[in-house]
């Protein structure tokens, strides 16, 4: 398996320690990681990279990030970076009174002058905040600039392998604890008690059966004639 990344580190939003952990884990899994090149074209049985090299492969999975929904084109509002709508600090759309944009469809400014990432927690918090500002607008009150509560970021790398950087100071966890944190965080982000219970049950069942399948495979290998 080969992973090609145009950047120079895995999991770019994370710290250098997490970059190294992710690279070490993937390398240990047998993944050949190549930085600084992009996918140029894909043909039957091969892929060509931006440096001119060719990779023989039967399967190509391309991940190019998140862009705004096609609904943005229908609004007539000029799109910004990533085909998303640029919003003011209070989540209103400049030049369009009474219009708000939130979640993955919006470029939400952060405290440092950049743009917040397209995360579930950002979408949820901007949705709640926009609702409060809409009510304030209705009541003739002043709209309040959005303040993001950074609960941290997590990333799954493999079975029992994950990284989590919690809070604004990015306290890091890795390994099984981060794996559990990733599952817990995504469970909490699900809407509705039944959805959360169903997800946890499905994850637990998949985890247990994966372990049993692996154990059976190892046992079969031990008894297989050489």
ZIHUJO-V587881 format. One record per pair of residues at least 24 apart in sequence whose C-alpha atoms are under 10 Angstrom apart, sorted by the first residue. I is the first residue (numbers start at 0). J is the second residue. D is the distance in whole Angstrom. If there is no record, write none. Layout:
# ZIHUJO-V587881
I,J,D
I,J,D
This chain:
# ZIHUJO-V587881
0,25,10
0,28,9
0,29,7
0,30,5
0,31,6
0,32,9
0,56,9
0,58,10
1,25,10
1,26,10
1,29,9
1,30,5
1,31,5
1,32,6
1,33,8
1,54,9
1,56,9
1,59,10
2,30,7
2,31,6
2,32,5
2,33,6
2,34,8
2,59,10
2,60,10
2,61,10
3,31,8
3,32,6
3,33,5
3,34,6
3,35,8
3,36,7
3,37,7
3,38,8
3,48,9
3,61,10
4,32,8
4,33,6
4,34,5
4,35,6
4,36,6
4,37,6
4,38,9
4,62,10
5,33,8
5,34,6
5,35,4
5,36,5
5,37,5
5,38,8
5,49,9
6,33,9
6,34,6
6,35,5
6,36,8
6,37,9
7,33,9
7,34,5
7,35,6
7,36,9
8,32,10
8,33,10
8,34,7
8,35,9
9,34,9
10,153,10
10,154,8
10,156,10
10,162,10
12,116,9
12,152,9
13,151,10
13,152,8
13,153,9
13,154,9
13,162,9
13,163,9
13,164,7
13,169,9
13,171,10
14,164,8
14,169,8
14,171,9
16,162,10
16,171,9
16,173,10
17,154,10
17,161,9
17,162,7
17,163,8
17,164,9
17,171,8
17,172,9
17,173,8
18,162,9
20,156,10
20,160,9
20,161,9
20,162,8
20,173,8
20,174,9
21,154,9
21,155,9
21,156,7
21,157,10
21,160,8
21,161,8
21,162,8
21,173,9
22,156,9
24,156,8
24,157,8
24,160,7
24,161,9
24,174,10
25,156,7
25,157,8
25,160,10
28,157,9
64,117,9
65,103,8
65,104,9
65,116,10
65,117,7
66,103,8
66,104,8
66,105,10
66,117,9
67,102,10
67,103,6
67,104,5
67,105,7
67,106,9
68,103,8
68,104,6
68,105,10
69,104,9
70,104,9
71,104,7
71,105,10
78,104,10
78,105,9
78,106,9
79,105,9
79,106,8
80,105,9
80,106,7
80,114,10
81,105,9
81,106,8
82,106,9
83,107,10
85,114,10
87,144,8
87,145,9
88,142,10
88,143,8
88,144,5
88,145,6
88,146,9
89,125,9
89,128,8
89,129,8
89,132,8
89,141,10
89,142,6
89,143,6
89,144,4
89,145,5
89,146,9
90,125,8
90,126,9
90,128,8
90,129,7
90,132,9
90,142,9
90,143,9
90,144,7
90,145,7
91,129,8
91,132,9
91,133,10
91,142,9
91,144,10
97,133,8
97,136,8
97,137,10
98,129,10
98,133,9
99,125,10
99,126,10
99,129,7
99,130,9
99,132,9
99,133,9
100,125,9
100,126,9
100,129,8
101,125,6
101,126,6
101,127,9
101,128,9
101,129,7
102,126,7
107,145,9
107,147,10
108,144,10
108,145,9
108,146,10
108,147,10
109,145,9
109,146,8
109,147,8
110,145,9
110,146,8
110,147,8
115,147,9
118,152,9
119,185,9
119,188,7
119,189,9
120,147,9
120,148,9
120,149,8
120,150,8
120,151,9
120,152,10
120,184,10
120,185,10
120,188,7
121,147,7
121,148,9
121,149,9
121,150,10
123,188,8
124,148,8
150,184,10
151,184,10
152,180,10
152,181,9
152,184,9
153,177,7
153,178,9
153,180,8
153,181,6
153,182,9
153,184,8
153,185,10
154,178,8
154,180,10
154,181,7
155,179,10
155,180,10
155,181,7
155,182,9
158,206,9
158,209,10
158,210,10
159,206,10
